[in-house]
Amino acid sequence: MQDQVNNPAHYQGKTLQAIDVIEEFDLGYNLGSAAAYILRAGKKEDKIQDLKKAIWYLERECELESSKQP
């Protein structure tokens, strides 16, 4: 039986989970969420929806970074 809490199949790549990549690159919330949606795209439900959600997080990160510039 698949462990849906600690190791769900849609989070698992060939050797890494999405969280491993996010933590290794210290991506933070928005970039980490975008990466997770990209890495899991199509593994659970609608691939287009997953990719649009990744874009949403990327746009949010762009807005945040833009607000920091003088």
N, C-alpha and C positions, 0 to 999 in steps of 0.2 A: 504494500500500500504506500502510495506517495505521501510524503510529509508536506502538507499544504501550508504549514506555518513556517518551518525552517528551511525547506528546500522545494518549493513548488516548481513543477516542470517548466512553466512559462518564464521563470527567472533564470533558468540554467542554460548556459552555453555548452560548448564541448568540454571545457575544463574550468570555466569560471562562471560565477553568478554576476548579475548586473551590479550588485552591491560591492563585489570585489573590485571592479573597474572604477566605480564611483569613489570608493575609499582610497584606492591606489593613486588616483589622480587628484584627490582632494577637491572634488568638483563643487561642493556646496549644494544647497537645496535646488535652485532652479536648473543649473546645468546637470546636476545629478538626476533630477527628475526627467529632463529631456533625454539624457543618455539612457535611462531605464526604459522609457517609452520606445526609443529607437531600437535598443537591444531586444526588446520583447515584441516588437511590432509583428502582428499577425499570429503570434503563438497562442493567444487566448481567444480573441474574437475578431474584430474588424481592424485590419492593417491600416487602412486609410485613417480611421479614427485615432489609432495610436500615433501615427505620424503627425496628424493635426495637433494632437495634445503636446507632442514634443515641440512643435513649432510655437505653440502657445507659451510654453516655458522659456524657449529661446527668446521670443519677443519680450517677455517679461524681464529677462536678464538684460537684454539690450536697453530697455527703458530704465532699469535700475542703474546701469553703467552710464547711460547718457545723463542722468540726473546728477551724477557725481562730477561731471566735467564743468569747468568754469564757463 
